[in-house]
């Protein structure tokens, strides 16, 4: 079985993209991202900063899970950009 090879390039002077012998208009494959709400952004920043501080300074509970605090903050920001109204 032959594996599918993806070759993509933008045709000069057009808005078409060629992927696997098919042409797409550039607006068809654009990812739609949203700005996170201000409260979501602040929650993610606070959780991330707590994780960083927990790694540098001994804070009960936070220091034990510092990596996870930073990870949750980052995932929250990533989800907020992909999901509308978060």
Kinemage of the C-alpha trace (Angstrom):
@kinemage 1
@onewidth
@group {chain A} dominant
@subgroup {mainchain}
@vectorlist {calphas} color= white
{ca unk a 1} P 0.000 0.000 0.000
{ca unk a 2} L 1.407 3.328 -1.015
{ca unk a 3} L 1.345 5.981 1.681
{ca unk a 4} L -0.270 9.275 0.828
{ca unk a 5} L 2.230 12.047 0.269
{ca unk a 6} L 1.193 15.596 1.018
{ca unk a 7} L 2.733 18.276 -1.129
{ca unk a 8} L 1.535 21.794 -0.596
{ca unk a 9} L 2.564 24.997 -2.215
{ca unk a 10} L 0.985 28.336 -3.026
{ca unk a 11} L 0.575 29.079 -6.701
{ca unk a 12} L 2.160 32.388 -7.550
{ca unk a 13} L -0.305 35.180 -8.142
{ca unk a 14} L -3.381 33.266 -6.970
{ca unk a 15} L -5.124 32.383 -3.737
{ca unk a 16} L -5.148 28.666 -4.550
{ca unk a 17} L -3.244 26.000 -2.652
{ca unk a 18} L -2.435 22.606 -4.129
{ca unk a 19} L -2.632 19.625 -1.726
{ca unk a 20} L -2.673 16.019 -2.935
{ca unk a 21} L -3.755 16.843 -6.491
{ca unk a 22} L -6.640 19.007 -5.340
{ca unk a 23} L -6.882 22.777 -5.400
{ca unk a 24} L -8.308 24.666 -2.443
{ca unk a 25} L -9.102 28.317 -2.150
{ca unk a 26} L -7.015 29.760 0.687
{ca unk a 27} L -10.154 30.775 2.612
{ca unk a 28} L -11.354 27.154 2.697
{ca unk a 29} L -8.482 25.911 4.845
{ca unk a 30} L -7.857 28.861 7.142
{ca unk a 31} L -8.088 28.132 10.853
{ca unk a 32} L -10.465 30.420 12.685
{ca unk a 33} L -9.041 31.611 15.995
{ca unk a 34} L -10.709 33.765 18.620
{ca unk a 35} L -9.242 36.077 21.194
{ca unk a 36} L -9.814 34.711 24.709
{ca unk a 37} L -12.054 36.689 27.016
{ca unk a 38} L -10.229 38.947 29.431
{ca unk a 39} L -11.286 36.968 32.496
{ca unk a 40} L -10.142 33.692 30.887
{ca unk a 41} L -6.807 35.244 29.970
{ca unk a 42} L -6.246 36.520 33.532
{ca unk a 43} L -7.184 33.163 35.077
{ca unk a 44} L -4.713 31.383 32.780
{ca unk a 45} L -1.969 33.903 33.585
{ca unk a 46} L -2.560 33.642 37.343
{ca unk a 47} L -2.523 29.827 37.241
{ca unk a 48} L 0.655 29.847 35.136
{ca unk a 49} L 2.419 32.373 37.369
{ca unk a 50} L 1.452 30.341 40.440
{ca unk a 51} L 3.078 27.322 38.808
{ca unk a 52} L 6.276 29.242 38.080
{ca unk a 53} L 6.390 30.673 41.603
{ca unk a 54} L 5.692 27.208 43.017
{ca unk a 55} L 8.788 25.934 41.240
{ca unk a 56} L 10.985 28.757 42.563
{ca unk a 57} L 9.583 29.192 46.098
{ca unk a 58} L 8.117 26.626 48.468
{ca unk a 59} L 4.340 27.168 48.428
{ca unk a 60} L 2.190 24.471 50.032
{ca unk a 61} L 0.281 22.373 47.476
{ca unk a 62} L 1.344 24.594 44.554
{ca unk a 63} L 5.009 23.539 44.686
{ca unk a 64} L 4.029 19.868 44.481
{ca unk a 65} L 2.025 20.461 41.304
{ca unk a 66} L 3.920 23.407 39.744
{ca unk a 67} L 4.295 21.703 36.366
{ca unk a 68} L 0.577 20.990 36.211
{ca unk a 69} L -0.328 24.567 37.145
{ca unk a 70} L 1.705 25.880 34.194
{ca unk a 71} L 0.285 23.171 31.915
{ca unk a 72} L -3.312 23.952 32.870
{ca unk a 73} L -2.715 27.665 32.292
{ca unk a 74} L -1.300 26.999 28.830
{ca unk a 75} L -4.060 24.552 27.865
{ca unk a 76} L -6.697 27.020 29.050
{ca unk a 77} L -5.206 29.716 26.803
{ca unk a 78} L -5.003 27.313 23.864
{ca unk a 79} L -8.619 26.201 24.301
{ca unk a 80} L -9.769 29.801 24.633
{ca unk a 81} L -8.289 30.626 21.230
{ca unk a 82} L -9.934 27.633 19.524
{ca unk a 83} L -13.336 27.740 21.235
{ca unk a 84} L -15.607 30.733 20.830
{ca unk a 85} L -16.902 32.443 23.996
{ca unk a 86} L -14.352 30.949 26.383
